[in-house]
Amino acid sequence: MRDERRITIREAYAEASSFLRQRGVREPEANAGRLLEHLLGESRSGLLLRWPEPFPQEREADWQRLLERKASGEPVQYIIGEQEFYGLPFTVTPAVLIPRPETELLVEQVVRLGRQLFGEAAGGPGAGGVASPTIADVGTGSGAIAVSLAVLCPSWRVTASDIAPDALAVARANAERNGVAGRVAFVEGDLLGPWIERGERLDLVVSNPPYIPEADEAGLQPEVRLFEPRTALYGGADGLEPYRRLTAQLGELPALPALVGFEVGQGQADEVRRLLERAADWDEVRIVPDLAGIDRHVIAYRRKD
């Protein structure tokens, strides 16, 4: 950075934050901190302890490359190759959507209701008497939902699908990374197609499908529009096409799942609830808001066949 005086790590962070702010990057301090933690191999607390140290000169070129990538709009998760989800580490690449915090709430809802219906390893069969339910994570992407469910509920038999082979490779790596490679099966295919073709019964279907209307593309943040995979973003003209297809496919399975959970886009929850209600007779179809108060998840379940 400067030859006449070695700047400290804290000063490098401050300069980087200012640089990113000038380039229009949102949350420049958080992004600079995360990139610096990645560069130096430190946790947040470890980085703070090293604030007074001189910034390592041998890393200056690498540091500038990281900052330029972030200034161009590239998501920091793709730059460092990682995103935490439900307290677990996940590898992310441009082949997969970056896991969002709101999807953690979908996992939370599915686990809570699933344990009531099926039970899990620690508690045995639930009210439905299914000790090892079969779970389908449709459009798994990074595998965040499937892997988290396998970690949280060891007796559940989890299968995850995606139409993109590159995404499945990332998901498999994340199952291995989190110690559940032997308990999550991955299949390539479109929506519920792989299970329908095999005539496989499913107890629980969960999905965070593409739901952004194609007309909204121009208004998306550049980090999303320019870098995240299109097949994981857009759900047709109104964003609802994947839900129409998924709810129609439920009737093609050998039996209706006891629990279905979808993440939805803003303003879509009521229509997705109606699609589910038309698809089957449920005990309840509920809408669950995220922490911002946006109706984000639609959950349908029935207690018995």
ChimeraX commands (.cxc) that place a marker at each C-alpha (Angstrom):
marker #1 position 0.00,0.00,0.00 radius 0.5
marker #1 position 2.47,2.72,1.14 radius 0.5
marker #1 position 6.24,2.15,1.07 radius 0.5
marker #1 position 7.13,5.06,3.36 radius 0.5
marker #1 position 5.14,3.70,6.30 radius 0.5
marker #1 position 3.72,0.28,7.00 radius 0.5
marker #1 position 0.06,0.79,7.73 radius 0.5
marker #1 position -1.65,-1.31,10.35 radius 0.5
marker #1 position -4.31,-3.91,9.70 radius 0.5
marker #1 position -6.86,-1.53,11.20 radius 0.5
marker #1 position -5.80,1.24,8.84 radius 0.5
marker #1 position -6.02,-1.15,5.89 radius 0.5
marker #1 position -9.57,-2.00,6.95 radius 0.5
marker #1 position -10.50,1.70,7.23 radius 0.5
marker #1 position -9.03,2.50,3.81 radius 0.5
marker #1 position -10.81,-0.47,2.26 radius 0.5
marker #1 position -14.14,0.54,3.80 radius 0.5
marker #1 position -13.74,4.05,2.40 radius 0.5
marker #1 position -12.79,2.71,-1.03 radius 0.5
marker #1 position -15.82,0.40,-1.19 radius 0.5
marker #1 position -18.13,3.18,-0.01 radius 0.5
marker #1 position -16.86,5.46,-2.77 radius 0.5
marker #1 position -17.54,2.70,-5.29 radius 0.5
marker #1 position -21.16,2.44,-4.15 radius 0.5
marker #1 position -20.87,-0.89,-2.34 radius 0.5
marker #1 position -23.56,-1.45,0.28 radius 0.5
marker #1 position -22.38,-2.19,3.84 radius 0.5
marker #1 position -18.76,-1.34,3.02 radius 0.5
marker #1 position -17.48,-1.91,6.55 radius 0.5
marker #1 position -19.00,-5.38,6.81 radius 0.5
marker #1 position -17.69,-6.34,3.38 radius 0.5
marker #1 position -14.20,-5.03,4.08 radius 0.5
marker #1 position -14.11,-6.90,7.38 radius 0.5
marker #1 position -15.23,-10.16,5.85 radius 0.5
marker #1 position -12.71,-9.91,3.05 radius 0.5
marker #1 position -9.93,-9.11,5.51 radius 0.5
marker #1 position -10.86,-12.08,7.70 radius 0.5
marker #1 position -10.68,-14.27,4.60 radius 0.5
marker #1 position -7.36,-12.86,3.45 radius 0.5
marker #1 position -5.66,-13.27,6.82 radius 0.5
marker #1 position -7.41,-16.49,7.84 radius 0.5
marker #1 position -8.84,-14.94,11.00 radius 0.5
marker #1 position -12.14,-14.95,12.81 radius 0.5
marker #1 position -13.75,-11.62,13.60 radius 0.5
marker #1 position -12.40,-11.64,17.15 radius 0.5
marker #1 position -8.97,-12.74,15.94 radius 0.5
marker #1 position -8.87,-9.89,13.46 radius 0.5
marker #1 position -9.65,-7.35,16.18 radius 0.5
marker #1 position -6.75,-8.65,18.24 radius 0.5
marker #1 position -4.45,-8.04,15.28 radius 0.5
marker #1 position -5.63,-4.46,14.59 radius 0.5
marker #1 position -2.32,-2.84,15.68 radius 0.5
marker #1 position -0.12,-5.17,13.62 radius 0.5
marker #1 position 1.44,-3.98,10.36 radius 0.5
marker #1 position -0.49,-5.12,7.30 radius 0.5
marker #1 position 1.57,-7.92,5.68 radius 0.5
marker #1 position 3.24,-6.49,2.62 radius 0.5
marker #1 position 3.29,-9.84,0.84 radius 0.5
marker #1 position -0.53,-9.86,0.82 radius 0.5
marker #1 position -1.06,-6.38,-0.60 radius 0.5
marker #1 position -1.55,-7.51,-4.22 radius 0.5
marker #1 position -4.05,-10.18,-3.13 radius 0.5
marker #1 position -5.85,-7.60,-0.98 radius 0.5
marker #1 position -6.23,-5.19,-3.87 radius 0.5
marker #1 position -7.60,-7.95,-6.12 radius 0.5
marker #1 position -10.21,-8.86,-3.50 radius 0.5
marker #1 position -11.29,-5.24,-3.14 radius 0.5
marker #1 position -11.56,-4.72,-6.89 radius 0.5
marker #1 position -13.74,-7.80,-7.21 radius 0.5
marker #1 position -16.04,-6.51,-4.49 radius 0.5
marker #1 position -16.08,-3.02,-6.02 radius 0.5
marker #1 position -17.24,-4.55,-9.31 radius 0.5
marker #1 position -20.35,-5.82,-7.52 radius 0.5
marker #1 position -19.37,-9.45,-7.05 radius 0.5
marker #1 position -20.99,-10.90,-3.90 radius 0.5
marker #1 position -18.52,-11.33,-1.08 radius 0.5
marker #1 position -19.75,-14.92,-0.62 radius 0.5
marker #1 position -18.53,-15.84,-4.10 radius 0.5
marker #1 position -15.24,-14.06,-3.53 radius 0.5
marker #1 position -14.46,-15.97,-0.33 radius 0.5
marker #1 position -16.33,-19.09,-1.47 radius 0.5
marker #1 position -18.38,-19.52,1.68 radius 0.5
marker #1 position -21.62,-18.64,3.46 radius 0.5
marker #1 position -22.88,-19.74,6.85 radius 0.5
marker #1 position -26.40,-21.17,7.01 radius 0.5
marker #1 position -28.16,-22.39,10.14 radius 0.5
marker #1 position -24.81,-22.28,11.93 radius 0.5
marker #1 position -23.16,-24.56,9.35 radius 0.5
marker #1 position -20.46,-23.68,6.81 radius 0.5
marker #1 position -21.42,-23.95,3.14 radius 0.5
marker #1 position -19.23,-23.65,0.09 radius 0.5
marker #1 position -20.81,-21.39,-2.54 radius 0.5
marker #1 position -19.83,-20.78,-6.15 radius 0.5
marker #1 position -21.51,-18.87,-8.98 radius 0.5
marker #1 position -23.25,-22.16,-9.85 radius 0.5
marker #1 position -25.57,-21.80,-6.85 radius 0.5
marker #1 position -27.76,-19.21,-5.21 radius 0.5
marker #1 position -26.26,-17.74,-2.05 radius 0.5
marker #1 position -28.22,-19.07,0.97 radius 0.5
marker #1 position -30.28,-16.33,2.64 radius 0.5
marker #1 position -31.14,-15.92,6.34 radius 0.5
marker #1 position -34.88,-16.04,5.62 radius 0.5
marker #1 position -34.51,-19.60,4.34 radius 0.5
marker #1 position -33.27,-20.59,7.80 radius 0.5
marker #1 position -36.82,-19.85,8.98 radius 0.5
marker #1 position -38.16,-22.34,6.42 radius 0.5
marker #1 position -35.83,-25.00,7.81 radius 0.5
marker #1 position -36.95,-24.10,11.34 radius 0.5
marker #1 position -40.64,-24.46,10.42 radius 0.5
marker #1 position -40.13,-27.74,8.58 radius 0.5
marker #1 position -38.10,-29.24,11.43 radius 0.5
marker #1 position -40.59,-28.19,14.08 radius 0.5
marker #1 position -43.66,-29.47,12.24 radius 0.5
marker #1 position -41.82,-32.49,10.87 radius 0.5
marker #1 position -40.81,-33.61,14.33 radius 0.5
marker #1 position -44.41,-33.34,15.46 radius 0.5
marker #1 position -45.60,-35.42,12.50 radius 0.5
marker #1 position -42.76,-37.91,12.10 radius 0.5
marker #1 position -40.42,-37.60,15.07 radius 0.5
marker #1 position -36.67,-37.92,14.62 radius 0.5
marker #1 position -33.77,-39.88,16.04 radius 0.5
marker #1 position -33.85,-38.40,19.51 radius 0.5
marker #1 position -37.58,-38.73,19.98 radius 0.5
marker #1 position -38.71,-41.71,17.92 radius 0.5
marker #1 position -41.87,-41.76,15.81 radius 0.5
marker #1 position -44.16,-38.76,16.07 radius 0.5
marker #1 position -47.91,-38.60,15.87 radius 0.5
marker #1 position -47.81,-39.94,12.33 radius 0.5
marker #1 position -45.82,-43.00,13.38 radius 0.5
marker #1 position -43.14,-42.51,10.70 radius 0.5
marker #1 position -39.74,-43.07,12.28 radius 0.5
marker #1 position -37.68,-42.42,9.13 radius 0.5
marker #1 position -39.64,-40.13,6.82 radius 0.5
marker #1 position -38.47,-39.54,3.28 radius 0.5
marker #1 position -37.69,-35.89,2.57 radius 0.5
marker #1 position -37.37,-34.20,-0.83 radius 0.5
marker #1 position -35.54,-30.90,-1.15 radius 0.5
marker #1 position -36.53,-29.68,-4.60 radius 0.5
marker #1 position -34.04,-27.38,-6.34 radius 0.5
marker #1 position -31.37,-27.81,-3.69 radius 0.5
marker #1 position -28.73,-25.41,-5.08 radius 0.5
marker #1 position -25.94,-25.32,-2.50 radius 0.5
marker #1 position -27.68,-28.05,-0.50 radius 0.5
marker #1 position -28.31,-25.67,2.39 radius 0.5
marker #1 position -31.81,-26.96,3.18 radius 0.5
marker #1 position -31.10,-30.66,2.61 radius 0.5
marker #1 position -27.84,-30.70,4.55 radius 0.5
marker #1 position -29.29,-28.71,7.44 radius 0.5
marker #1 position -32.26,-31.11,7.70 radius 0.5
marker #1 position -29.93,-34.10,7.67 radius 0.5
marker #1 position -27.80,-32.57,10.43 radius 0.5
marker #1 position -30.78,-31.57,12.59 radius 0.5
marker #1 position -32.83,-34.76,12.11 radius 0.5
marker #1 position -30.47,-37.74,11.72 radius 0.5
marker #1 position -33.22,-40.33,11.21 radius 0.5
marker #1 position -34.79,-38.50,8.26 radius 0.5
marker #1 position -33.93,-39.87,4.82 radius 0.5
marker #1 position -33.12,-36.81,2.74 radius 0.5
marker #1 position -32.96,-36.65,-1.05 radius 0.5
marker #1 position -32.21,-33.45,-2.94 radius 0.5
marker #1 position -32.66,-32.59,-6.59 radius 0.5
marker #1 position -31.46,-29.92,-8.94 radius 0.5
marker #1 position -31.64,-29.46,-12.68 radius 0.5
marker #1 position -28.05,-28.14,-12.81 radius 0.5
marker #1 position -25.16,-30.65,-12.54 radius 0.5
marker #1 position -22.78,-27.91,-11.35 radius 0.5
marker #1 position -25.11,-27.07,-8.49 radius 0.5
marker #1 position -25.35,-30.73,-7.49 radius 0.5
marker #1 position -21.56,-30.93,-7.33 radius 0.5
marker #1 position -21.53,-28.03,-4.85 radius 0.5
marker #1 position -24.34,-29.60,-2.82 radius 0.5
marker #1 position -22.53,-32.94,-2.62 radius 0.5
marker #1 position -19.38,-31.18,-1.43 radius 0.5
marker #1 position -21.39,-29.42,1.28 radius 0.5
marker #1 position -22.93,-32.68,2.46 radius 0.5
marker #1 position -19.40,-34.09,2.77 radius 0.5
marker #1 position -18.15,-30.95,4.50 radius 0.5
marker #1 position -20.89,-31.16,7.13 radius 0.5
marker #1 position -20.59,-34.87,7.75 radius 0.5
marker #1 position -23.85,-36.07,6.18 radius 0.5
marker #1 position -22.70,-37.32,2.79 radius 0.5
marker #1 position -23.91,-40.80,3.65 radius 0.5
marker #1 position -27.38,-39.58,4.61 radius 0.5
marker #1 position -28.26,-37.24,1.74 radius 0.5
marker #1 position -28.87,-38.61,-1.76 radius 0.5
marker #1 position -28.67,-36.28,-4.76 radius 0.5
marker #1 position -30.53,-36.68,-8.04 radius 0.5
marker #1 position -30.49,-34.62,-11.21 radius 0.5
marker #1 position -33.88,-33.60,-12.53 radius 0.5
marker #1 position -36.58,-30.99,-12.85 radius 0.5
marker #1 position -38.68,-30.30,-9.75 radius 0.5
marker #1 position -40.47,-33.47,-8.50 radius 0.5
marker #1 position -39.74,-35.34,-11.74 radius 0.5
marker #1 position -37.10,-37.72,-10.33 radius 0.5
marker #1 position -39.42,-38.99,-7.57 radius 0.5
marker #1 position -42.42,-39.27,-9.90 radius 0.5
marker #1 position -40.39,-41.28,-12.41 radius 0.5
marker #1 position -39.30,-43.71,-9.68 radius 0.5
marker #1 position -42.75,-43.91,-8.14 radius 0.5
marker #1 position -41.26,-42.97,-4.79 radius 0.5
marker #1 position -43.42,-42.02,-1.84 radius 0.5
marker #1 position -42.51,-38.79,-0.08 radius 0.5
marker #1 position -43.45,-37.74,3.42 radius 0.5
marker #1 position -42.17,-34.18,3.21 radius 0.5
marker #1 position -41.47,-31.84,0.29 radius 0.5
marker #1 position -39.56,-28.61,0.83 radius 0.5
marker #1 position -38.46,-26.13,-1.78 radius 0.5
marker #1 position -37.05,-22.66,-2.26 radius 0.5
marker #1 position -37.66,-22.45,-6.01 radius 0.5
marker #1 position -36.93,-19.57,-8.39 radius 0.5
marker #1 position -39.64,-16.99,-7.73 radius 0.5
marker #1 position -38.55,-13.62,-9.11 radius 0.5
marker #1 position -40.80,-12.38,-11.96 radius 0.5
marker #1 position -38.81,-11.95,-15.15 radius 0.5
marker #1 position -40.06,-8.38,-15.46 radius 0.5
marker #1 position -38.34,-7.50,-12.19 radius 0.5
marker #1 position -34.86,-8.33,-13.48 radius 0.5
marker #1 position -33.85,-4.74,-14.25 radius 0.5
marker #1 position -34.66,-3.62,-10.71 radius 0.5
marker #1 position -32.55,-6.24,-8.95 radius 0.5
marker #1 position -29.38,-5.32,-7.14 radius 0.5
marker #1 position -26.35,-5.77,-9.44 radius 0.5
marker #1 position -24.89,-8.32,-7.00 radius 0.5
marker #1 position -27.90,-10.54,-7.72 radius 0.5
marker #1 position -28.67,-9.69,-11.34 radius 0.5
marker #1 position -25.12,-9.94,-12.68 radius 0.5
marker #1 position -23.64,-12.76,-10.62 radius 0.5
marker #1 position -26.19,-15.26,-9.27 radius 0.5
marker #1 position -27.43,-18.07,-11.57 radius 0.5
marker #1 position -30.48,-17.14,-13.63 radius 0.5
marker #1 position -32.02,-20.60,-13.33 radius 0.5
marker #1 position -32.14,-20.14,-9.55 radius 0.5
marker #1 position -33.68,-16.66,-9.71 radius 0.5
marker #1 position -36.51,-16.33,-12.21 radius 0.5
marker #1 position -39.84,-18.13,-11.95 radius 0.5
marker #1 position -41.47,-17.12,-15.22 radius 0.5
marker #1 position -43.46,-14.03,-16.11 radius 0.5
marker #1 position -45.05,-13.65,-12.68 radius 0.5
marker #1 position -42.59,-15.73,-10.64 radius 0.5
marker #1 position -45.23,-18.35,-9.83 radius 0.5
marker #1 position -44.60,-20.92,-12.56 radius 0.5
marker #1 position -42.51,-23.26,-10.35 radius 0.5
marker #1 position -45.28,-23.34,-7.73 radius 0.5
marker #1 position -47.93,-24.14,-10.33 radius 0.5
marker #1 position -45.84,-27.02,-11.58 radius 0.5
marker #1 position -44.89,-28.27,-8.11 radius 0.5
marker #1 position -48.44,-28.26,-6.79 radius 0.5
marker #1 position -49.66,-30.04,-9.92 radius 0.5
marker #1 position -46.92,-32.65,-9.54 radius 0.5
marker #1 position -47.99,-33.47,-5.99 radius 0.5
marker #1 position -50.91,-35.40,-7.47 radius 0.5
marker #1 position -48.52,-37.48,-9.61 radius 0.5
marker #1 position -46.73,-38.91,-6.57 radius 0.5
marker #1 position -47.87,-42.32,-5.24 radius 0.5
marker #1 position -49.29,-40.59,-2.15 radius 0.5
marker #1 position -49.70,-37.04,-0.97 radius 0.5
marker #1 position -46.88,-35.87,1.32 radius 0.5
marker #1 position -47.88,-35.07,4.88 radius 0.5
marker #1 position -45.94,-31.79,4.86 radius 0.5
marker #1 position -45.06,-29.32,2.12 radius 0.5
marker #1 position -43.06,-26.15,2.74 radius 0.5
marker #1 position -42.29,-23.46,0.17 radius 0.5
marker #1 position -40.36,-20.20,0.33 radius 0.5
marker #1 position -42.05,-17.48,-1.74 radius 0.5
marker #1 position -41.36,-13.99,-2.98 radius 0.5
marker #1 position -42.94,-10.82,-1.65 radius 0.5
marker #1 position -46.64,-10.65,-2.50 radius 0.5
marker #1 position -46.84,-14.30,-3.62 radius 0.5
marker #1 position -47.91,-16.07,-0.42 radius 0.5
marker #1 position -51.68,-15.83,-0.90 radius 0.5
marker #1 position -51.60,-17.23,-4.42 radius 0.5
marker #1 position -49.25,-20.06,-3.44 radius 0.5
marker #1 position -51.56,-20.90,-0.54 radius 0.5
marker #1 position -54.48,-21.09,-3.00 radius 0.5
marker #1 position -52.45,-23.36,-5.30 radius 0.5
marker #1 position -51.78,-25.73,-2.42 radius 0.5
marker #1 position -55.40,-25.66,-1.26 radius 0.5
marker #1 position -56.57,-26.56,-4.76 radius 0.5
marker #1 position -54.00,-29.37,-4.99 radius 0.5
marker #1 position -55.08,-31.34,-1.92 radius 0.5
marker #1 position -57.11,-31.49,1.27 radius 0.5
marker #1 position -54.84,-30.30,4.10 radius 0.5
marker #1 position -55.45,-29.91,7.80 radius 0.5
marker #1 position -53.93,-26.46,7.54 radius 0.5
marker #1 position -52.16,-24.21,5.07 radius 0.5
marker #1 position -50.37,-21.45,6.93 radius 0.5
marker #1 position -48.38,-18.41,5.88 radius 0.5
marker #1 position -45.27,-17.61,7.92 radius 0.5
marker #1 position -43.67,-14.13,7.83 radius 0.5
marker #1 position -39.93,-13.57,7.93 radius 0.5
marker #1 position -38.19,-11.34,10.46 radius 0.5
marker #1 position -38.98,-8.28,8.34 radius 0.5
marker #1 position -42.70,-9.08,8.49 radius 0.5
marker #1 position -42.87,-10.18,4.84 radius 0.5
marker #1 position -45.02,-13.26,4.16 radius 0.5
marker #1 position -42.17,-15.55,3.16 radius 0.5
marker #1 position -43.15,-19.20,3.65 radius 0.5
marker #1 position -46.24,-21.25,2.93 radius 0.5
marker #1 position -46.59,-24.49,4.89 radius 0.5
marker #1 position -49.26,-27.14,4.25 radius 0.5
marker #1 position -49.67,-30.27,6.36 radius 0.5
marker #1 position -52.03,-33.08,7.26 radius 0.5
marker #1 position -51.82,-35.30,10.30 radius 0.5
marker #1 position -52.94,-38.58,8.71 radius 0.5
marker #1 position -53.61,-40.21,5.35 radius 0.5
marker link #1:1,2 radius 0.2
marker link #1:2,3 radius 0.2
marker link #1:3,4 radius 0.2
marker link #1:4,5 radius 0.2
marker link #1:5,6 radius 0.2
marker link #1:6,7 radius 0.2
marker link #1:7,8 radius 0.2
marker link #1:8,9 radius 0.2
marker link #1:9,10 radius 0.2
marker link #1:10,11 radius 0.2
marker link #1:11,12 radius 0.2
marker link #1:12,13 radius 0.2
marker link #1:13,14 radius 0.2
marker link #1:14,15 radius 0.2
marker link #1:15,16 radius 0.2
marker link #1:16,17 radius 0.2
marker link #1:17,18 radius 0.2
marker link #1:18,19 radius 0.2
marker link #1:19,20 radius 0.2
marker link #1:20,21 radius 0.2
marker link #1:21,22 radius 0.2
marker link #1:22,23 radius 0.2
marker link #1:23,24 radius 0.2
marker link #1:24,25 radius 0.2
marker link #1:25,26 radius 0.2
marker link #1:26,27 radius 0.2
marker link #1:27,28 radius 0.2
marker link #1:28,29 radius 0.2
marker link #1:29,30 radius 0.2
marker link #1:30,31 radius 0.2
marker link #1:31,32 radius 0.2
marker link #1:32,33 radius 0.2
marker link #1:33,34 radius 0.2
marker link #1:34,35 radius 0.2
marker link #1:35,36 radius 0.2
marker link #1:36,37 radius 0.2
marker link #1:37,38 radius 0.2
marker link #1:38,39 radius 0.2
marker link #1:39,40 radius 0.2
marker link #1:40,41 radius 0.2
marker link #1:41,42 radius 0.2
marker link #1:42,43 radius 0.2
marker link #1:43,44 radius 0.2
marker link #1:44,45 radius 0.2
marker link #1:45,46 radius 0.2
marker link #1:46,47 radius 0.2
marker link #1:47,48 radius 0.2
marker link #1:48,49 radius 0.2
marker link #1:49,50 radius 0.2
marker link #1:50,51 radius 0.2
marker link #1:51,52 radius 0.2
marker link #1:52,53 radius 0.2
marker link #1:53,54 radius 0.2
marker link #1:54,55 radius 0.2
marker link #1:55,56 radius 0.2
marker link #1:56,57 radius 0.2
marker link #1:57,58 radius 0.2
marker link #1:58,59 radius 0.2
marker link #1:59,60 radius 0.2
marker link #1:60,61 radius 0.2
marker link #1:61,62 radius 0.2
marker link #1:62,63 radius 0.2
marker link #1:63,64 radius 0.2
marker link #1:64,65 radius 0.2
marker link #1:65,66 radius 0.2
marker link #1:66,67 radius 0.2
marker link #1:67,68 radius 0.2
marker link #1:68,69 radius 0.2
marker link #1:69,70 radius 0.2
marker link #1:70,71 radius 0.2
marker link #1:71,72 radius 0.2
marker link #1:72,73 radius 0.2
marker link #1:73,74 radius 0.2
marker link #1:74,75 radius 0.2
marker link #1:75,76 radius 0.2
marker link #1:76,77 radius 0.2
marker link #1:77,78 radius 0.2
marker link #1:78,79 radius 0.2
marker link #1:79,80 radius 0.2
marker link #1:80,81 radius 0.2
marker link #1:81,82 radius 0.2
marker link #1:82,83 radius 0.2
marker link #1:83,84 radius 0.2
marker link #1:84,85 radius 0.2
marker link #1:85,86 radius 0.2
marker link #1:86,87 radius 0.2
marker link #1:87,88 radius 0.2
marker link #1:88,89 radius 0.2
marker link #1:89,90 radius 0.2
marker link #1:90,91 radius 0.2
marker link #1:91,92 radius 0.2
marker link #1:92,93 radius 0.2
marker link #1:93,94 radius 0.2
marker link #1:94,95 radius 0.2
marker link #1:95,96 radius 0.2
marker link #1:96,97 radius 0.2
marker link #1:97,98 radius 0.2
marker link #1:98,99 radius 0.2
marker link #1:99,100 radius 0.2
marker link #1:100,101 radius 0.2
marker link #1:101,102 radius 0.2
marker link #1:102,103 radius 0.2
marker link #1:103,104 radius 0.2
marker link #1:104,105 radius 0.2
marker link #1:105,106 radius 0.2
marker link #1:106,107 radius 0.2
marker link #1:107,108 radius 0.2
marker link #1:108,109 radius 0.2
marker link #1:109,110 radius 0.2
marker link #1:110,111 radius 0.2
marker link #1:111,112 radius 0.2
marker link #1:112,113 radius 0.2
marker link #1:113,114 radius 0.2
marker link #1:114,115 radius 0.2
marker link #1:115,116 radius 0.2
marker link #1:116,117 radius 0.2
marker link #1:117,118 radius 0.2
marker link #1:118,119 radius 0.2
marker link #1:119,120 radius 0.2
marker link #1:120,121 radius 0.2
marker link #1:121,122 radius 0.2
marker link #1:122,123 radius 0.2
marker link #1:123,124 radius 0.2
marker link #1:124,125 radius 0.2
marker link #1:125,126 radius 0.2
marker link #1:126,127 radius 0.2
marker link #1:127,128 radius 0.2
marker link #1:128,129 radius 0.2
marker link #1:129,130 radius 0.2
marker link #1:130,131 radius 0.2
marker link #1:131,132 radius 0.2
marker link #1:132,133 radius 0.2
marker link #1:133,134 radius 0.2
marker link #1:134,135 radius 0.2
marker link #1:135,136 radius 0.2
marker link #1:136,137 radius 0.2
marker link #1:137,138 radius 0.2
marker link #1:138,139 radius 0.2
marker link #1:139,140 radius 0.2
marker link #1:140,141 radius 0.2
marker link #1:141,142 radius 0.2
marker link #1:142,143 radius 0.2
marker link #1:143,144 radius 0.2
marker link #1:144,145 radius 0.2
marker link #1:145,146 radius 0.2
marker link #1:146,147 radius 0.2
marker link #1:147,148 radius 0.2
marker link #1:148,149 radius 0.2
marker link #1:149,150 radius 0.2
marker link #1:150,151 radius 0.2
marker link #1:151,152 radius 0.2
marker link #1:152,153 radius 0.2
marker link #1:153,154 radius 0.2
marker link #1:154,155 radius 0.2
marker link #1:155,156 radius 0.2
marker link #1:156,157 radius 0.2
marker link #1:157,158 radius 0.2
marker link #1:158,159 radius 0.2
marker link #1:159,160 radius 0.2
marker link #1:160,161 radius 0.2
marker link #1:161,162 radius 0.2
marker link #1:162,163 radius 0.2
marker link #1:163,164 radius 0.2
marker link #1:164,165 radius 0.2
marker link #1:165,166 radius 0.2
marker link #1:166,167 radius 0.2
marker link #1:167,168 radius 0.2
marker link #1:168,169 radius 0.2
marker link #1:169,170 radius 0.2
marker link #1:170,171 radius 0.2
marker link #1:171,172 radius 0.2
marker link #1:172,173 radius 0.2
marker link #1:173,174 radius 0.2
marker link #1:174,175 radius 0.2
marker link #1:175,176 radius 0.2
marker link #1:176,177 radius 0.2
marker link #1:177,178 radius 0.2
marker link #1:178,179 radius 0.2
marker link #1:179,180 radius 0.2
marker link #1:180,181 radius 0.2
marker link #1:181,182 radius 0.2
marker link #1:182,183 radius 0.2
marker link #1:183,184 radius 0.2
marker link #1:184,185 radius 0.2
marker link #1:185,186 radius 0.2
marker link #1:186,187 radius 0.2
marker link #1:187,188 radius 0.2
marker link #1:188,189 radius 0.2
marker link #1:189,190 radius 0.2
marker link #1:190,191 radius 0.2
marker link #1:191,192 radius 0.2
marker link #1:192,193 radius 0.2
marker link #1:193,194 radius 0.2
marker link #1:194,195 radius 0.2
marker link #1:195,196 radius 0.2
marker link #1:196,197 radius 0.2
marker link #1:197,198 radius 0.2
marker link #1:198,199 radius 0.2
marker link #1:199,200 radius 0.2
marker link #1:200,201 radius 0.2
marker link #1:201,202 radius 0.2
marker link #1:202,203 radius 0.2
marker link #1:203,204 radius 0.2
marker link #1:204,205 radius 0.2
marker link #1:205,206 radius 0.2
marker link #1:206,207 radius 0.2
marker link #1:207,208 radius 0.2
marker link #1:208,209 radius 0.2
marker link #1:209,210 radius 0.2
marker link #1:210,211 radius 0.2
marker link #1:211,212 radius 0.2
marker link #1:212,213 radius 0.2
marker link #1:213,214 radius 0.2
marker link #1:214,215 radius 0.2
marker link #1:215,216 radius 0.2
marker link #1:216,217 radius 0.2
marker link #1:217,218 radius 0.2
marker link #1:218,219 radius 0.2
marker link #1:219,220 radius 0.2
marker link #1:220,221 radius 0.2
marker link #1:221,222 radius 0.2
marker link #1:222,223 radius 0.2
marker link #1:223,224 radius 0.2
marker link #1:224,225 radius 0.2
marker link #1:225,226 radius 0.2
marker link #1:226,227 radius 0.2
marker link #1:227,228 radius 0.2
marker link #1:228,229 radius 0.2
marker link #1:229,230 radius 0.2
marker link #1:230,231 radius 0.2
marker link #1:231,232 radius 0.2
marker link #1:232,233 radius 0.2
marker link #1:233,234 radius 0.2
marker link #1:234,235 radius 0.2
marker link #1:235,236 radius 0.2
marker link #1:236,237 radius 0.2
marker link #1:237,238 radius 0.2
marker link #1:238,239 radius 0.2
marker link #1:239,240 radius 0.2
marker link #1:240,241 radius 0.2
marker link #1:241,242 radius 0.2
marker link #1:242,243 radius 0.2
marker link #1:243,244 radius 0.2
marker link #1:244,245 radius 0.2
marker link #1:245,246 radius 0.2
marker link #1:246,247 radius 0.2
marker link #1:247,248 radius 0.2
marker link #1:248,249 radius 0.2
marker link #1:249,250 radius 0.2
marker link #1:250,251 radius 0.2
marker link #1:251,252 radius 0.2
marker link #1:252,253 radius 0.2
marker link #1:253,254 radius 0.2
marker link #1:254,255 radius 0.2
marker link #1:255,256 radius 0.2
marker link #1:256,257 radius 0.2
marker link #1:257,258 radius 0.2
marker link #1:258,259 radius 0.2
marker link #1:259,260 radius 0.2
marker link #1:260,261 radius 0.2
marker link #1:261,262 radius 0.2
marker link #1:262,263 radius 0.2
marker link #1:263,264 radius 0.2
marker link #1:264,265 radius 0.2
marker link #1:265,266 radius 0.2
marker link #1:266,267 radius 0.2
marker link #1:267,268 radius 0.2
marker link #1:268,269 radius 0.2
marker link #1:269,270 radius 0.2
marker link #1:270,271 radius 0.2
marker link #1:271,272 radius 0.2
marker link #1:272,273 radius 0.2
marker link #1:273,274 radius 0.2
marker link #1:274,275 radius 0.2
marker link #1:275,276 radius 0.2
marker link #1:276,277 radius 0.2
marker link #1:277,278 radius 0.2
marker link #1:278,279 radius 0.2
marker link #1:279,280 radius 0.2
marker link #1:280,281 radius 0.2
marker link #1:281,282 radius 0.2
marker link #1:282,283 radius 0.2
marker link #1:283,284 radius 0.2
marker link #1:284,285 radius 0.2
marker link #1:285,286 radius 0.2
marker link #1:286,287 radius 0.2
marker link #1:287,288 radius 0.2
marker link #1:288,289 radius 0.2
marker link #1:289,290 radius 0.2
marker link #1:290,291 radius 0.2
marker link #1:291,292 radius 0.2
marker link #1:292,293 radius 0.2
marker link #1:293,294 radius 0.2
marker link #1:294,295 radius 0.2
marker link #1:295,296 radius 0.2
marker link #1:296,297 radius 0.2
marker link #1:297,298 radius 0.2
marker link #1:298,299 radius 0.2
marker link #1:299,300 radius 0.2
marker link #1:300,301 radius 0.2
marker link #1:301,302 radius 0.2
marker link #1:302,303 radius 0.2
marker link #1:303,304 radius 0.2
marker link #1:304,305 radius 0.2
view
